[in-house]
Amino acid sequence: VLSNNILGIVLITVGFLVFLAIRDPFSNYVKTLLLNNSNEEFHEQVITYLSVSSMVGQFLISTFITLLLLKIDMIWIMVFLLVLSFMNLVLIGSL
C-alpha cells in the first residue's frame, strides 16, 4: 500500500513539473504562429479565438478525466496525464 502512495506522489510531481516545462513555450509558439499568419487587423480576434478555444479544450479534457475517474482508479488517470505531458514535450521539442 505504501509503494502505491509513493508511486502516486512521484507521478503527480513529475507530471506537474513536465506540465510547467511545456505550458509556456507551447502557448508562446501557438500565439506567434497565429499572429505571423494573420493580418494585423485581425490580431485581436485571433487572440480572442485562441483564448476561447483553449478554455473549451480545457473543459473537454477536464470533463473526460472526471468521467474516467468514475470508472477507473486515480493512478491510471495520473499515468494518462503523464503520458499526455510527455507527448506534448516531444511535440514542443520537435517544433
All heavy atoms as an XYZ file, in Angstrom:
756
protein
N       0.835     -1.197      0.000
C       0.000      0.000      0.000
C       0.872      1.249      0.000
O       0.587      2.197     -0.709
C      -0.943     -0.014      1.220
C      -1.699      1.282      1.334
C      -1.879     -1.181      1.153
N       1.954      1.227      0.760
C       2.827      2.396      0.837
C       3.497      2.672     -0.505
O       3.644      3.816     -0.908
C       3.873      2.196      1.932
C       4.797      3.388      2.190
C       3.978      4.598      2.607
C       5.821      3.048      3.237
N       3.888      1.626     -1.226
C       4.562      1.829     -2.509
C       3.624      2.463     -3.535
O       4.060      3.248     -4.369
C       5.111      0.514     -3.043
O       4.050     -0.390     -3.313
N       2.323      2.144     -3.482
C       1.367      2.776     -4.386
C       1.229      4.266     -4.083
O       1.097      5.074     -5.005
C       0.002      2.105     -4.292
C      -0.024      0.768     -4.999
O       0.802      0.500     -5.869
N      -0.957     -0.076     -4.620
N       1.254      4.607     -2.803
C       1.174      6.019     -2.429
C       2.407      6.786     -2.894
O       2.301      7.900     -3.391
C       1.002      6.172     -0.918
C      -0.363      5.698     -0.460
O      -1.298      5.627     -1.236
N      -0.454      5.359      0.814
N       3.561      6.202     -2.732
C       4.799      6.853     -3.165
C       4.820      6.980     -4.686
O       5.200      8.022     -5.219
C       6.031      6.074     -2.646
C       6.105      6.200     -1.121
C       7.305      6.580     -3.296
C       7.167      5.362     -0.465
N       4.377      5.944     -5.376
C       4.300      5.998     -6.840
C       3.363      7.113     -7.291
O       3.667      7.858     -8.222
C       3.839      4.653     -7.401
C       3.656      4.588     -8.913
C       4.990      4.790     -9.623
C       3.028      3.264     -9.308
N       2.249      7.254     -6.608
C       1.304      8.322     -6.939
C       1.903      9.705     -6.734
O       1.736     10.592     -7.575
N       2.615      9.871     -5.638
C       3.249     11.163     -5.356
C       4.312     11.475     -6.402
O       4.398     12.596     -6.899
C       3.850     11.166     -3.931
C       2.723     11.155     -2.892
C       4.756     12.371     -3.730
C       3.190     10.914     -1.478
N       5.102     10.478     -6.776
C       6.136     10.683     -7.800
C       5.494     11.027     -9.137
O       5.942     11.944     -9.838
C       7.044      9.436     -7.907
C       7.932      9.516     -9.135
C       7.868      9.283     -6.647
N       4.436     10.320     -9.517
C       3.755     10.600    -10.784
C       3.164     12.006    -10.812
O       3.279     12.716    -11.817
C       2.660      9.572    -11.042
C       3.100      8.234    -11.592
C       1.919      7.282    -11.689
C       3.741      8.405    -12.946
N       2.546     12.414     -9.728
C       1.973     13.759     -9.660
C       3.079     14.809     -9.763
O       2.947     15.801    -10.490
C       1.159     13.945     -8.366
C      -0.136     13.142     -8.438
C       0.841     15.416     -8.124
C      -0.920     13.114     -7.154
N       4.170     14.601     -9.061
C       5.279     15.558     -9.078
C       5.886     15.680    -10.467
O       6.079     16.778    -10.986
C       6.354     15.145     -8.061
O       5.758     15.046     -6.764
C       7.485     16.144     -8.031
N       6.177     14.534    -11.087
C       6.769     14.551    -12.427
C       5.806     15.169    -13.425
O       6.201     15.994    -14.258
C       7.187     13.123    -12.849
C       7.566     13.072    -14.318
C       8.324     12.634    -11.988
N       4.545     14.803    -13.350
C       3.551     15.370    -14.260
C       3.425     16.873    -14.106
O       3.340     17.603    -15.101
N       3.438     17.349    -12.883
C       3.339     18.793    -12.645
C       4.554     19.527    -13.194
O       4.426     20.568    -13.835
C       3.189     19.065    -11.150
C       3.028     20.511    -10.809
C       1.860     21.180    -11.092
C       4.072     21.219    -10.222
C       1.702     22.530    -10.792
C       3.936     22.557     -9.914
C       2.744     23.214    -10.201
N       5.741     18.981    -12.975
C       6.957     19.621    -13.470
C       7.013     19.623    -14.997
O       7.418     20.608    -15.606
C       8.193     18.933    -12.885
C       8.376     19.106    -11.378
C       9.566     18.291    -10.891
C       8.544     20.568    -11.009
N       6.593     18.529    -15.609
C       6.561     18.471    -17.073
C       5.542     19.457    -17.610
O       5.788     20.151    -18.599
C       6.263     17.029    -17.549
C       5.953     16.991    -19.031
C       7.431     16.124    -17.229
N       4.395     19.545    -16.954
C       3.362     20.495    -17.379
C       3.894     21.925    -17.339
O       3.679     22.702    -18.274
C       2.129     20.361    -16.481
C       1.057     21.360    -16.796
C       0.274     21.222    -17.927
C       0.845     22.449    -15.961
C      -0.713     22.142    -18.226
C      -0.137     23.371    -16.256
C      -0.917     23.219    -17.387
N       4.601     22.279    -16.291
C       5.168     23.620    -16.205
C       6.214     23.862    -17.282
O       6.322     24.967    -17.823
C       5.780     23.854    -14.819
C       4.798     23.993    -13.669
C       5.556     24.176    -12.359
C       3.842     25.144    -13.888
N       6.963     22.826    -17.613
C       8.022     22.976    -18.611
C       7.471     23.183    -20.013
O       8.088     23.863    -20.829
C       8.930     21.755    -18.583
N       6.298     22.617    -20.321
C       5.790     22.709    -21.694
C       4.695     23.739    -21.877
O       4.396     24.112    -23.008
C       5.273     21.341    -22.186
C       4.072     20.893    -21.381
C       6.362     20.330    -22.203
C       3.414     19.649    -21.894
N       4.123     24.226    -20.823
C       2.961     25.107    -20.945
C       3.298     26.435    -21.621
O       2.661     26.812    -22.609
C       2.383     25.351    -19.562
C       1.141     26.174    -19.560
C       0.588     26.267    -18.174
N       0.145     27.620    -17.949
C      -0.202     28.108    -16.813
N      -0.133     27.354    -15.748
N      -0.608     29.335    -16.684
N       4.258     27.151    -21.132
C       4.584     28.468    -21.668
C       5.192     28.420    -23.060
O       4.774     29.191    -23.924
C       5.475     29.238    -20.700
C       4.720     29.655    -19.441
O       3.482     29.782    -19.511
O       5.370     29.839    -18.407
N       6.166     27.541    -23.342
C       6.715     27.518    -24.709
C       5.668     27.178    -25.762
O       5.652     27.767    -26.842
C       7.793     26.438    -24.653
C       8.172     26.345    -23.223
C       6.923     26.667    -22.460
N       4.779     26.247    -25.460
C       3.755     25.873    -26.430
C       2.788     27.028    -26.659
O       2.426     27.338    -27.798
C       2.995     24.630    -25.961
C       2.009     24.124    -26.975
C       2.454     23.503    -28.122
C       0.656     24.287    -26.776
C       1.556     23.033    -29.065
C      -0.252     23.830    -27.709
C       0.198     23.195    -28.855
N       2.373     27.686    -25.596
C       1.465     28.829    -25.712
C       2.108     29.945    -26.526
O       1.463     30.529    -27.412
C       1.089     29.337    -24.318
O       0.292     30.479    -24.407
N       3.362     30.241    -26.242
C       4.066     31.285    -26.999
C       4.213     30.902    -28.465
O       4.074     31.743    -29.357
C       5.441     31.565    -26.388
C       5.333     32.269    -25.055
O       4.336     32.904    -24.759
N       6.368     32.141    -24.254
N       4.521     29.643    -28.735
C       4.676     29.184    -30.116
C       3.369     29.322    -30.891
O       3.347     29.802    -32.029
C       5.158     27.735    -30.142
C       5.227     27.165    -31.535
C       6.244     27.544    -32.402
C       4.270     26.271    -31.987
C       6.309     27.039    -33.687
C       4.330     25.767    -33.266
C       5.348     26.154    -34.115
O       5.404     25.662    -35.382
N       2.259     28.905    -30.279
C       0.958     28.984    -30.950
C       0.581     30.437    -31.211
O       0.125     30.780    -32.313
C      -0.126     28.257    -30.131
C      -1.506     28.545    -30.665
C       0.134     26.763    -30.126
N       0.775     31.301    -30.229
C       0.463     32.721    -30.422
C       1.304     33.328    -31.537
O       0.792     34.046    -32.397
C       0.675     33.507    -29.126
C      -0.408     33.318    -28.113
C      -0.129     34.137    -26.870
C      -1.131     33.810    -25.782
N      -0.824     34.484    -24.531
N       2.587     33.042    -31.534
C       3.478     33.570    -32.574
C       3.069     33.053    -33.942
O       3.011     33.815    -34.912
C       4.932     33.176    -32.271
O       5.286     33.658    -30.981
C       5.880     33.739    -33.308
N       2.769     31.776    -34.025
C       2.361     31.183    -35.289
C       1.074     31.821    -35.811
O       0.984     32.176    -36.992
C       2.173     29.677    -35.110
C       1.912     28.846    -36.340
C       3.148     28.859    -37.232
C       1.572     27.427    -35.946
N       0.107     31.986    -34.938
C      -1.165     32.590    -35.357
C      -0.995     34.051    -35.760
O      -1.568     34.495    -36.765
C      -2.203     32.470    -34.237
C      -2.797     31.093    -34.025
C      -3.670     31.083    -32.785
C      -3.587     30.656    -35.232
N      -0.234     34.802    -34.998
C      -0.079     36.224    -35.301
C       0.756     36.444    -36.568
O       0.506     37.394    -37.318
C       0.538     36.955    -34.111
C      -0.352     37.039    -32.873
C       0.393     37.702    -31.729
C      -1.638     37.769    -33.163
N       1.713     35.572    -36.810
C       2.525     35.708    -38.021
C       1.742     35.344    -39.280
O       2.080     35.806    -40.366
C       3.782     34.843    -37.943
C       4.808     35.424    -36.990
O       4.753     36.592    -36.646
N       5.729     34.586    -36.568
N       0.725     34.514    -39.147
C      -0.039     34.052    -40.303
C      -1.405     34.723    -40.424
O      -2.299     34.182    -41.081
C      -0.204     32.535    -40.266
C       1.112     31.831    -40.454
O       1.900     32.219    -41.307
N       1.355     30.817    -39.659
N      -1.582     35.860    -39.782
C      -2.841     36.593    -39.900
C      -2.545     38.073    -40.121
O      -1.460     38.558    -39.816
C      -3.698     36.407    -38.644
O      -3.062     36.958    -37.521
N      -3.519     38.754    -40.672
C      -3.382     40.193    -40.893
C      -3.419     40.927    -39.562
O      -4.059     40.481    -38.606
C      -4.503     40.706    -41.790
C      -4.421     40.141    -43.192
O      -3.345     39.799    -43.661
N      -5.565     40.021    -43.840
N      -2.757     42.076    -39.520
C      -2.707     42.856    -38.276
C      -4.088     43.270    -37.790
O      -4.335     43.339    -36.596
C      -1.856     44.112    -38.475
C      -0.424     43.925    -38.068
C       0.344     45.228    -38.096
O      -0.087     46.187    -37.425
O       1.371     45.272    -38.790
N      -4.969     43.528    -38.698
C      -6.312     43.984    -38.304
C      -7.111     42.900    -37.594
O      -8.082     43.197    -36.901
C      -7.076     44.480    -39.525
C      -7.243     43.429    -40.602
C      -7.531     44.016    -41.969
O      -6.956     45.062    -42.300
O      -8.320     43.403    -42.691
N      -6.699     41.639    -37.744
C      -7.419     40.540    -37.115
C      -6.700     39.970    -35.892
O      -7.141     38.965    -35.339
C      -7.651     39.411    -38.129
C      -8.517     39.814    -39.280
C      -8.008     39.821    -40.568
C      -9.827     40.198    -39.082
C      -8.790     40.194    -41.642
C     -10.622     40.574    -40.134
C     -10.110     40.580    -41.428
N      -5.609     40.581    -35.457
C      -4.833     40.039    -34.336
C      -5.664     39.940    -33.055
O      -5.557     38.944    -32.327
C      -3.587     40.881    -34.092
C      -2.492     40.584    -35.059
N      -1.264     41.175    -34.972
C      -2.416     39.759    -36.142
C      -0.493     40.729    -35.940
N      -1.177     39.877    -36.669
N      -6.471     40.936    -32.780
C      -7.285     40.894    -31.560
C      -8.284     39.743    -31.626
O      -8.486     39.029    -30.640
C      -8.011     42.223    -31.379
C      -8.698     42.350    -30.033
C      -9.287     43.733    -29.832
O      -8.737     44.721    -30.338
O     -10.317     43.806    -29.143
N      -8.890     39.550    -32.794
C      -9.835     38.450    -32.968
C      -9.142     37.100    -32.825
O      -9.686     36.181    -32.211
C     -10.475     38.508    -34.364
C     -11.821     39.134    -34.389
C     -12.406     39.042    -35.799
O     -11.682     39.129    -36.787
N     -13.698     38.885    -35.875
N      -7.955     36.985    -33.398
C      -7.206     35.726    -33.341
C      -6.892     35.360    -31.895
O      -7.061     34.203    -31.474
C      -5.911     35.828    -34.191
C      -4.973     34.681    -33.907
C      -6.243     35.900    -35.663
N      -6.434     36.318    -31.120
C      -6.116     36.059    -29.711
C      -7.377     35.680    -28.927
O      -7.357     34.787    -28.078
C      -5.410     37.282    -29.080
C      -4.048     37.513    -29.723
C      -5.262     37.123    -27.575
C      -3.067     36.357    -29.546
N      -8.489     36.341    -29.243
C      -9.759     36.013    -28.578
C     -10.177     34.586    -28.907
O     -10.563     33.819    -28.016
C     -10.859     37.003    -28.992
O     -10.440     38.319    -28.663
C     -12.170     36.701    -28.287
N     -10.116     34.205    -30.186
C     -10.472     32.842    -30.578
C      -9.538     31.824    -29.939
O      -9.975     30.749    -29.527
C     -10.443     32.690    -32.097
C     -11.574     33.386    -32.809
C     -11.369     33.969    -34.048
C     -12.849     33.473    -32.258
C     -12.395     34.615    -34.726
C     -13.883     34.121    -32.909
C     -13.647     34.683    -34.149
O     -14.670     35.312    -34.791
N      -8.266     32.152    -29.847
C      -7.305     31.255    -29.203
C      -7.667     31.052    -27.728
O      -7.642     29.928    -27.227
C      -5.886     31.793    -29.343
C      -4.785     30.991    -28.663
C      -4.673     29.601    -29.281
C      -3.466     31.723    -28.750
N      -8.007     32.131    -27.045
C      -8.371     32.036    -25.623
C      -9.626     31.194    -25.434
O      -9.674     30.331    -24.549
C      -8.591     33.427    -25.039
O      -7.411     34.166    -25.068
N     -10.631     31.436    -26.272
C     -11.885     30.683    -26.147
C     -11.658     29.209    -26.465
O     -12.134     28.331    -25.735
C     -12.975     31.288    -27.064
C     -14.193     30.383    -27.152
C     -13.387     32.660    -26.564
N     -10.907     28.924    -27.523
C     -10.658     27.521    -27.872
C      -9.833     26.824    -26.801
O     -10.030     25.636    -26.531
C      -9.990     27.412    -29.241
O      -8.726     28.025    -29.222
N      -8.917     27.552    -26.163
C      -8.140     26.978    -25.071
C      -9.044     26.624    -23.888
O      -8.907     25.551    -23.292
C      -7.061     27.957    -24.641
O      -6.382     27.483    -23.519
N      -9.966     27.514    -23.568
C     -10.894     27.241    -22.459
C     -11.802     26.054    -22.778
O     -12.060     25.215    -21.908
C     -11.740     28.478    -22.170
C     -11.006     29.577    -21.458
S     -12.134     30.905    -21.038
C     -11.261     32.287    -21.724
N     -12.284     25.973    -24.011
C     -13.137     24.848    -24.404
C     -12.345     23.543    -24.339
O     -12.842     22.523    -23.848
C     -13.733     25.080    -25.812
C     -14.396     23.819    -26.345
C     -14.727     26.226    -25.787
N     -11.091     23.565    -24.805
C     -10.246     22.382    -24.735
C     -10.000     21.931    -23.302
O     -10.071     20.741    -23.000
N      -9.729     22.883    -22.429
C      -9.523     22.543    -21.018
C     -10.791     21.963    -20.409
O     -10.731     20.998    -19.627
C      -9.087     23.773    -20.233
C      -7.681     24.210    -20.513
C      -7.321     25.501    -19.801
O      -8.136     26.113    -19.124
N      -6.076     25.937    -19.982
N     -11.935     22.513    -20.771
C     -13.209     21.998    -20.273
C     -13.429     20.556    -20.734
O     -13.819     19.692    -19.943
C     -14.360     22.885    -20.739
C     -15.719     22.295    -20.472
C     -16.238     22.279    -19.191
C     -16.454     21.740    -21.505
C     -17.479     21.717    -18.939
C     -17.691     21.185    -21.266
C     -18.209     21.170    -19.988
N     -13.175     20.291    -22.018
C     -13.387     18.944    -22.548
C     -12.445     17.928    -21.914
O     -12.860     16.820    -21.552
C     -13.223     18.954    -24.064
C     -14.302     19.708    -24.838
C     -13.965     19.744    -26.318
C     -15.671     19.096    -24.602
N     -11.186     18.301    -21.738
C     -10.232     17.384    -21.100
C     -10.618     17.146    -19.645
O     -10.584     16.013    -19.157
C      -8.795     17.924    -21.223
C      -8.330     17.827    -22.672
C      -7.837     17.158    -20.308
C      -6.996     18.479    -22.940
N     -11.018     18.201    -18.937
C     -11.432     18.048    -17.536
C     -12.666     17.160    -17.427
O     -12.754     16.312    -16.533
C     -11.723     19.409    -16.923
O     -10.577     20.203    -16.905
N     -13.615     17.341    -18.324
C     -14.821     16.513    -18.317
C     -14.480     15.060    -18.596
O     -14.984     14.150    -17.929
C     -15.830     17.033    -19.355
O     -16.135     18.393    -19.054
C     -17.106     16.215    -19.346
N     -13.605     14.834    -19.564
C     -13.184     13.475    -19.907
C     -12.520     12.800    -18.712
O     -12.831     11.646    -18.378
C     -12.241     13.524    -21.112
C     -11.683     12.198    -21.505
C     -12.494     11.225    -22.067
C     -10.340     11.913    -21.308
C     -11.978      9.991    -22.424
C      -9.817     10.690    -21.671
C     -10.637      9.724    -22.233
N     -11.630     13.507    -18.045
C     -10.930     12.928    -16.903
C     -11.897     12.685    -15.746
O     -11.815     11.668    -15.057
C      -9.743     13.815    -16.495
C      -8.672     13.724    -17.578
C      -9.178     13.412    -15.145
C      -7.528     14.660    -17.401
N     -12.835     13.586    -15.544
C     -13.839     13.397    -14.489
C     -14.670     12.154    -14.763
O     -14.939     11.358    -13.853
C     -14.746     14.631    -14.389
O     -13.939     15.767    -14.095
C     -15.789     14.459    -13.304
N     -15.076     11.964    -16.011
C     -15.841     10.767    -16.353
C     -15.002      9.495    -16.175
O     -15.514      8.464    -15.728
C     -16.357     10.863    -17.794
C     -17.439     11.928    -18.022
C     -17.764     12.035    -19.507
C     -18.682     11.622    -17.210
N     -13.715      9.584    -16.512
C     -12.843      8.430    -16.300
C     -12.691      8.102    -14.819
O     -12.601      6.928    -14.442
C     -11.462      8.679    -16.911
C     -11.347      8.554    -18.419
C      -9.940      8.900    -18.867
C     -11.711      7.162    -18.876
N     -12.653      9.128    -13.985
C     -12.497      8.899    -12.542
C     -13.681      8.132    -11.958
O     -13.555      7.491    -10.913
C     -12.317     10.223    -11.809
C     -10.921     10.813    -11.870
C     -10.922     12.223    -11.294
C      -9.933      9.941    -11.129
N     -14.822      8.211    -12.613
C     -15.980      7.456    -12.145
C     -15.808      5.957    -12.393
O     -16.438      5.148    -11.729
C     -17.250      7.949    -12.840
C     -17.661      9.391    -12.528
C     -18.823      9.808    -13.413
C     -18.013      9.543    -11.062
N     -14.944      5.606    -13.343
C     -14.813      4.207    -13.735
C     -13.491      3.555    -13.336
O     -13.446      2.358    -13.096
C     -14.965      4.074    -15.263
C     -16.324      4.460    -15.770
C     -17.347      3.445    -15.368
C     -18.712      3.824    -15.919
N     -19.751      2.962    -15.418
N     -12.395      4.316    -13.323
C     -11.090      3.696    -13.083
C     -10.376      4.362    -11.918
O     -10.772      5.433    -11.451
C     -10.205      3.732    -14.351
C      -9.945      5.166    -14.799
C     -10.831      2.961    -15.479
C      -9.014      5.272    -15.986
N      -9.301      3.738    -11.466
C      -8.537      4.239    -10.323
C      -7.761      5.503    -10.681
O      -7.397      5.735    -11.828
C      -7.543      3.181     -9.843
C      -8.238      1.999     -9.201
O      -9.338      2.191     -8.656
O      -7.674      0.890     -9.260
N      -7.456      6.281     -9.665
C      -6.736      7.544     -9.822
C      -5.342      7.338    -10.418
O      -4.869      8.172    -11.184
C      -6.636      8.234     -8.461
C      -5.891      9.522     -8.491
S      -6.859     10.760     -9.309
C      -6.515     12.136     -8.300
N      -4.698      6.238    -10.109
C      -3.338      6.005    -10.598
C      -3.318      5.956    -12.117
O      -2.384      6.445    -12.754
C      -2.736      4.715     -9.973
C      -1.258      4.597    -10.286
C      -3.455      3.490    -10.440
C      -0.417      5.507     -9.457
N      -4.354      5.399    -12.742
C      -4.392      5.320    -14.199
C      -4.616      6.694    -14.817
O      -4.114      6.984    -15.907
C      -5.443      4.325    -14.663
C      -5.091      2.941    -14.223
C      -5.753      2.175    -13.315
C      -3.970      2.175    -14.646
N      -5.104      0.977    -13.147
C      -4.006      0.950    -13.956
C      -2.927      2.404    -15.537
C      -3.043     -0.044    -14.139
C      -1.965      1.414    -15.720
C      -2.033      0.208    -15.025
N      -5.345      7.550    -14.124
C      -5.522      8.923    -14.599
C      -4.181      9.646    -14.553
O      -3.823     10.370    -15.487
C      -6.563      9.680    -13.739
C      -7.924      9.004    -13.811
C      -6.649     11.138    -14.137
C      -8.561      9.014    -15.166
N      -3.429      9.449    -13.482
C      -2.121     10.091    -13.375
C      -1.180      9.589    -14.461
O      -0.428     10.366    -15.048
C      -1.536      9.863    -11.976
C      -2.276     10.613    -10.903
S      -1.521     10.490     -9.285
C      -1.925      8.819     -8.846
N      -1.216      8.294    -14.750
C      -0.381      7.740    -15.813
C      -0.797      8.332    -17.162
O       0.047      8.719    -17.975
C      -0.462      6.197    -15.832
C       0.176      5.628    -17.084
C       0.169      5.616    -14.579
N      -2.097      8.438    -17.405
C      -2.606      9.031    -18.644
C      -2.124     10.468    -18.800
O      -1.647     10.866    -19.875
C      -4.137      8.967    -18.657
C      -4.770      9.755    -19.752
C      -4.696      9.325    -21.072
C      -5.437     10.933    -19.467
C      -5.282     10.068    -22.089
C      -6.022     11.680    -20.480
C      -5.943     11.243    -21.791
N      -2.230     11.258    -17.750
C      -1.787     12.651    -17.812
C      -0.277     12.752    -17.984
O       0.215     13.645    -18.684
C      -2.243     13.408    -16.560
C      -3.740     13.632    -16.453
C      -4.092     14.274    -15.113
C      -4.255     14.477    -17.591
N       0.467     11.841    -17.367
C       1.917     11.830    -17.533
C       2.292     11.525    -18.979
O       3.137     12.199    -19.574
C       2.543     10.813    -16.584
C       4.059     10.724    -16.607
C       4.673     12.040    -16.127
C       4.523      9.572    -15.733
N       1.648     10.531    -19.577
C       1.901     10.191    -20.974
C       1.529     11.361    -21.880
O       2.268     11.715    -22.804
C       1.141      8.910    -21.373
C       1.152      8.689    -22.874
C       1.719      7.708    -20.647
N       0.401     11.986    -21.607
C      -0.032     13.145    -22.386
C       0.972     14.288    -22.272
O       1.302     14.939    -23.271
C      -1.415     13.604    -21.899
C      -2.161     14.609    -22.736
C      -2.485     14.036    -24.105
C      -3.437     15.005    -22.025
N       1.508     14.505    -21.087
C       2.508     15.559    -20.889
C       3.790     15.259    -21.647
O       4.367     16.139    -22.281
C       2.831     15.712    -19.401
O       1.703     16.142    -18.699
N       4.238     14.007    -21.621
C       5.450     13.650    -22.354
C       5.241     13.751    -23.866
O       6.156     14.135    -24.592
C       5.948     12.258    -21.958
C       6.746     12.263    -20.686
C       6.304     11.570    -19.580
C       7.931     12.973    -20.593
C       7.025     11.574    -18.404
C       8.669     12.990    -19.420
C       8.213     12.292    -18.323
N       4.055     13.421    -24.338
C       3.763     13.582    -25.764
C       3.844     15.053    -26.158
O       4.394     15.388    -27.211
C       2.384     13.001    -26.094
C       2.357     11.497    -26.086
S       0.730     10.732    -26.269
C      -0.110     11.752    -27.410
N       3.318     15.923    -25.317
C       3.409     17.362    -25.587
C       4.854     17.832    -25.531
O       5.264     18.687    -26.315
C       2.566     18.156    -24.598
C       1.100     18.111    -24.923
O       0.725     17.957    -26.077
N       0.278     18.246    -23.923
N       5.630     17.290    -24.624
C       7.040     17.649    -24.514
C       7.802     17.264    -25.778
O       8.618     18.037    -26.284
C       7.652     16.987    -23.276
C       9.047     17.434    -22.872
C       9.063     18.933    -22.584
C       9.506     16.647    -21.663
N       7.514     16.086    -26.312
C       8.127     15.667    -27.566
C       7.688     16.580    -28.698
O       8.503     16.964    -29.544
C       7.771     14.190    -27.868
C       8.163     13.801    -29.277
C       8.421     13.271    -26.846
N       6.426     16.949    -28.718
C       5.923     17.872    -29.744
C       6.624     19.221    -29.667
O       7.040     19.768    -30.685
C       4.403     18.061    -29.587
C       3.749     19.031    -30.552
C       3.761     18.460    -31.957
C       2.330     19.323    -30.108
N       6.802     19.730    -28.475
C       7.491     21.019    -28.298
C       8.943     20.887    -28.743
O       9.485     21.795    -29.389
C       7.434     21.463    -26.823
C       6.006     21.783    -26.420
C       8.319     22.664    -26.558
C       5.407     22.924    -27.162
N       9.576     19.796    -28.423
C      10.969     19.596    -28.804
C      11.161     19.518    -30.309
O      12.186     19.914    -30.848
N      10.147     19.014    -31.012
C      10.278     18.876    -32.459
C       9.922     20.154    -33.199
O      10.156     20.262    -34.397
C       9.389     17.739    -32.956
O       8.026     18.060    -32.789
N       9.350     21.130    -32.493
C       8.999     22.394    -33.145
C      10.238     23.238    -33.213
O      10.548     24.027    -33.914
C       7.914     23.127    -32.362
C       6.592     22.382    -32.230
C       5.637     23.183    -31.361
C       5.953     22.147    -33.576
